[in-house]
């Protein structure tokens, strides 16, 4: 819809069948032919909407795609503005850490969005990967080809992209079954209540700001679990290592804020003015352990802190 602003759509349905049915199956039957702009709601897209907290059952965030619907249930679906589906391959340099016939492991820079969305039609990681390997187009869905998991725009570090459908399903299962170990480095303001620990909360859309997430009551969110430990302490800051056991949107950023020590440079969930000189939030996905398709042994991938983040630590140590 060129030149026309498309807003979030809200659709409400009532489930009246006598026999319980899976939430995603029910919605697929209703929504596969629904389109908004250029977006066609495929089965994978509907499952993604559920996973991202855009679907509610009887006023509560849906827990999973396989949730059973009972007769009389009300299902509300919020459909965000569509991303462009006419993806363009772009010659953007990629820092490829590893590649085989099944996948690519990329060290994503801060400032790069993973896939096209409203306001980011080009210059994304998907555009760059299509420029590098056009055969990835359509793998896992036309809107997000090859994408298995995501990193926020300003978060740097390791991200996987599948090169074929079999690998895409394998990698999705590894993440879904929590067999992937991801490790992040986060510099926070202040320090957490304990040097190491575990954070458990429920994350859902912020009712006041639909582009933000929030720690919410159980009835309105999905379970989010992270473990952390202190790597280095400074006078007014702490470098933490985070292991997210679930993969909720903005999980580590919210959990740091929940602990009372928001991530340095995070103007959404932390201080509006950074406590150190930095142009992004200090969050880096530096280590990833996973069993790759067709293999039995765990692979380990690591990338060091980007220069701008390492410079911040050097300055803090000098103090």
QUIHUSUL-V140481 format. One line per field, one symbol per residue. psi: psi as a letter, one per 20 degrees, with the letter a starting at -180 (. if undefined). A space follows every 50 residues. Layout:
BEGIN
psi = ???
END
This chain:
BEGIN
psi = npjppprpqpppqpojqhpqqqghgghghhihipqocjppnrghhghhhg hjjjpqoljqpphrhjpppqpiqppppporqqqpimqppqnpppnphqpa ihrppqnpqqipqgqqrpimirjrhggghhhgniiipiojqhhmpiphrr qqgjprapqqpqirhghggggghgghjlipoppqpppqpbqrhqhrappp apprpohhniirrqorqhijaqpppqqrqpgpqrgjrpoqppnpirlqpk ghghhghhijmqppinigjbqhoqiroqjrqnppniqppqpqpjrhqpqp pqprqqghhhhgggghhh.
END
